[in-house]
Amino acid sequence: MFWKILFTVFISFMLLMGCAVRPAGTPTYPSMTEVDNIPTLLMSPATEENSLSTNTPMALNLKDEISHRLIYGEDCQQPCFLGIMVNSNIEDAVGYIEKLDLPLKVTQGSTGNAYFSPIRGDGFPEISLIFTEKNGFVQTLNAKIDGRGVSQEEWKFYSPENILKKYGIPDNVEILFLSNGEAPENPGYAMVFYYNEIKLVINYIFGLFDNKATLTACPNETQFELIDVWLGNVLDYQQARGVSLEKATSLTISQFYDLMMEGSKNVCFNLDIREFPQ
């Protein structure tokens, strides 16, 4: 019952963050809003203990630490965010947030705690970080990087091209059509990468079409408004499912990967208008 109640809170949180969208509907995209209630997400038992990536000094400079990881990436053995991995020791994860002198809000649950930290400062994008724990280990992590008003160079590591270079061909790619509540004449799209085995989802939310008449998407040059990073069981990622890449375009996932790896900013493809009623 506890997780059902908090799951409702989670949906409200996602709506406030502008991330709860419908594949073929007309969702709005509100501004990011800090919330006080922290959800506990679906959890599965921890299987092993991993160490937090801590190749940084005891006293951490917030701007240098966050910027370096967003631009140059992580050195973890598996996907992580700010050094925090699924199955990391929760004390290490909390300790890292405390070293950055960031606020940390905790919600206690019958199966584990959930932690929320709004990360704000000059010189890097705003981030909302949620991670959950069970039996002393990190079970899920959800980080939302606000890409509005900042250059993509400030979160370069998480660009579609670099994620594909680091983790290879995704198990699944989905596309969602998004309406623009502030400017209905300028719709956008979301693009989601699913990596099942390494428990990683990257959701690029609200990029404008290069040509809205033909629904032409150019993800290597698009300035996405929100980058949603999920670590944990892919099936527990509570987002509306989109249209598979194969149905949304004329590309297979392998062809999409090869196209994105060309290294050109002018990598573009058209969406099948029949799959996205407007």
HUFENVEN-V746764 format. One record per residue. N is the residue number from 1. RES is the residue in one letter. PHI is phi as a letter, one per 20 degrees, with the letter a starting at -180 (999 if undefined). BURIAL is + if it has 24 or more other C-alpha atoms within 12 Angstrom, else -. D_LAST is the distance of its C-alpha to the last C-alpha in whole Angstrom. Layout:
N&RES&PHI&BURIAL&D_LAST ; N&RES&PHI&BURIAL&D_LAST
This chain:
1&M&999&-&38 ; 2&F&f&-&38 ; 3&W&f&+&35 ; 4&K&f&-&33 ; 5&I&f&-&34 ; 6&L&f&+&33 ; 7&F&f&+&30 ; 8&T&f&-&28 ; 9&V&f&-&30 ; 10&F&f&+&28 ; 11&I&f&+&24 ; 12&S&f&-&25 ; 13&F&f&+&26 ; 14&M&f&+&23 ; 15&L&f&+&21 ; 16&L&f&-&23 ; 17&M&f&+&23 ; 18&G&n&+&19 ; 19&C&d&+&19 ; 20&A&e&+&18 ; 21&V&c&+&14 ; 22&R&d&+&12 ; 23&P&g&+&11 ; 24&A&c&+&8 ; 25&G&e&-&8 ; 26&T&c&-&8 ; 27&P&f&+&11 ; 28&T&e&+&14 ; 29&Y&c&+&16 ; 30&P&f&-&19 ; 31&S&f&-&23 ; 32&M&f&+&25 ; 33&T&c&-&28 ; 34&E&f&+&31 ; 35&V&c&-&32 ; 36&D&e&-&35 ; 37&N&e&+&34 ; 38&I&d&+&34 ; 39&P&e&+&33 ; 40&T&d&+&35 ; 41&L&e&+&32 ; 42&L&f&+&33 ; 43&M&c&+&36 ; 44&S&c&-&38 ; 45&P&f&-&42 ; 46&A&f&+&43 ; 47&T&d&-&45 ; 48&E&b&-&46 ; 49&E&d&-&47 ; 50&N&d&+&46 ; 51&S&e&+&47 ; 52&L&f&+&45 ; 53&S&f&+&45 ; 54&T&c&+&47 ; 55&N&e&-&49 ; 56&T&c&-&49 ; 57&P&f&-&52 ; 58&M&f&-&52 ; 59&A&e&-&51 ; 60&L&d&-&48 ; 61&N&e&-&46 ; 62&L&g&+&43 ; 63&K&f&-&41 ; 64&D&f&-&43 ; 65&E&f&+&42 ; 66&I&f&+&39 ; 67&S&f&+&38 ; 68&H&f&+&40 ; 69&R&f&+&38 ; 70&L&f&+&35 ; 71&I&e&+&36 ; 72&Y&d&-&38 ; 73&G&n&+&37 ; 74&E&d&+&39 ; 75&D&d&+&42 ; 76&C&f&-&42 ; 77&Q&f&-&43 ; 78&Q&b&+&39 ; 79&P&g&+&36 ; 80&C&b&+&37 ; 81&F&c&+&36 ; 82&L&l&+&38 ; 83&G&n&+&41 ; 84&I&e&+&40 ; 85&M&d&+&39 ; 86&V&g&+&38 ; 87&N&m&+&42 ; 88&S&f&+&43 ; 89&N&f&+&46 ; 90&I&f&+&45 ; 91&E&f&+&48 ; 92&D&f&+&47 ; 93&A&f&+&43 ; 94&V&f&+&44 ; 95&G&f&+&47 ; 96&Y&f&+&45 ; 97&I&f&+&43 ; 98&E&f&-&46 ; 99&K&f&-&47 ; 100&L&e&+&45 ; 101&D&l&-&45 ; 102&L&d&+&42 ; 103&P&f&-&41 ; 104&L&c&+&41 ; 105&K&d&+&40 ; 106&V&c&-&41 ; 107&T&d&+&40 ; 108&Q&e&-&42 ; 109&G&c&+&41 ; 110&S&f&-&43 ; 111&T&d&+&42 ; 112&G&q&+&42 ; 113&N&e&+&41 ; 114&A&c&+&38 ; 115&Y&c&+&38 ; 116&F&c&+&36 ; 117&S&c&+&37 ; 118&P&e&+&35 ; 119&I&d&+&36 ; 120&R&c&+&36 ; 121&G&r&-&38 ; 122&D&e&-&38 ; 123&G&n&-&38 ; 124&F&b&+&35 ; 125&P&f&+&31 ; 126&E&f&+&31 ; 127&I&c&+&31 ; 128&S&d&+&31 ; 129&L&d&+&33 ; 130&I&c&+&33 ; 131&F&c&+&36 ; 132&T&d&+&37 ; 133&E&c&+&40 ; 134&K&b&+&42 ; 135&N&l&+&46 ; 136&G&n&+&46 ; 137&F&c&+&44 ; 138&V&f&+&40 ; 139&Q&d&+&38 ; 140&T&b&+&34 ; 141&L&b&+&33 ; 142&N&c&+&30 ; 143&A&d&+&30 ; 144&K&d&+&27 ; 145&I&e&+&28 ; 146&D&e&+&26 ; 147&G&e&+&25 ; 148&R&f&+&25 ; 149&G&m&-&27 ; 150&V&c&-&29 ; 151&S&f&-&30 ; 152&Q&f&+&29 ; 153&E&f&+&32 ; 154&E&e&+&33 ; 155&W&c&+&31 ; 156&K&g&+&32 ; 157&F&g&+&33 ; 158&Y&e&+&29 ; 159&S&f&+&28 ; 160&P&g&+&26 ; 161&E&f&+&28 ; 162&N&f&+&31 ; 163&I&f&+&30 ; 164&L&f&+&30 ; 165&K&f&-&33 ; 166&K&f&-&35 ; 167&Y&d&+&33 ; 168&G&n&+&33 ; 169&I&f&+&30 ; 170&P&f&+&28 ; 171&D&f&+&28 ; 172&N&b&+&24 ; 173&V&c&+&21 ; 174&E&c&+&18 ; 175&I&c&+&14 ; 176&L&c&+&12 ; 177&F&e&+&9 ; 178&L&c&+&9 ; 179&S&e&+&8 ; 180&N&d&+&12 ; 181&G&f&-&14 ; 182&E&e&-&16 ; 183&A&b&-&14 ; 184&P&g&-&11 ; 185&E&f&-&11 ; 186&N&c&-&12 ; 187&P&f&+&9 ; 188&G&c&+&11 ; 189&Y&b&+&12 ; 190&A&d&+&15 ; 191&M&c&+&18 ; 192&V&c&+&20 ; 193&F&d&+&24 ; 194&Y&d&+&26 ; 195&Y&d&+&29 ; 196&N&f&+&31 ; 197&E&f&-&35 ; 198&I&e&-&35 ; 199&K&l&+&33 ; 200&L&c&+&30 ; 201&V&c&+&26 ; 202&I&c&+&25 ; 203&N&d&+&21 ; 204&Y&e&+&20 ; 205&I&d&+&18 ; 206&F&l&+&16 ; 207&G&d&+&16 ; 208&L&f&+&15 ; 209&F&f&+&14 ; 210&D&f&+&17 ; 211&N&c&-&15 ; 212&K&f&+&11 ; 213&A&f&-&11 ; 214&T&d&-&12 ; 215&L&l&+&11 ; 216&T&e&+&15 ; 217&A&d&+&16 ; 218&C&c&+&20 ; 219&P&f&+&21 ; 220&N&f&+&24 ; 221&E&d&+&24 ; 222&T&f&+&21 ; 223&Q&e&+&22 ; 224&F&f&+&21 ; 225&E&e&+&21 ; 226&L&b&+&22 ; 227&I&d&+&24 ; 228&D&d&+&24 ; 229&V&d&+&28 ; 230&W&c&+&29 ; 231&L&d&+&32 ; 232&G&q&+&33 ; 233&N&g&+&32 ; 234&V&g&+&29 ; 235&L&f&-&28 ; 236&D&e&+&29 ; 237&Y&f&+&26 ; 238&Q&e&+&24 ; 239&Q&c&+&20 ; 240&A&f&+&17 ; 241&R&e&+&17 ; 242&G&e&+&15 ; 243&V&e&+&14 ; 244&S&g&+&18 ; 245&L&g&+&18 ; 246&E&f&-&20 ; 247&K&e&-&17 ; 248&A&f&+&14 ; 249&T&c&+&17 ; 250&S&e&-&20 ; 251&L&d&-&22 ; 252&T&e&-&24 ; 253&I&f&+&25 ; 254&S&f&-&28 ; 255&Q&f&-&27 ; 256&F&g&+&24 ; 257&Y&f&+&28 ; 258&D&f&-&30 ; 259&L&f&+&27 ; 260&M&f&+&27 ; 261&M&e&+&31 ; 262&E&f&-&31 ; 263&G&n&-&32 ; 264&S&e&-&30 ; 265&K&f&-&27 ; 266&N&e&-&26 ; 267&V&f&+&24 ; 268&C&c&+&21 ; 269&F&b&+&19 ; 270&N&e&+&15 ; 271&L&e&+&13 ; 272&D&f&+&12 ; 273&I&g&-&9 ; 274&R&f&-&9 ; 275&E&e&+&10 ; 276&F&c&+&6 ; 277&P&f&-&4 ; 278&Q&d&+&0
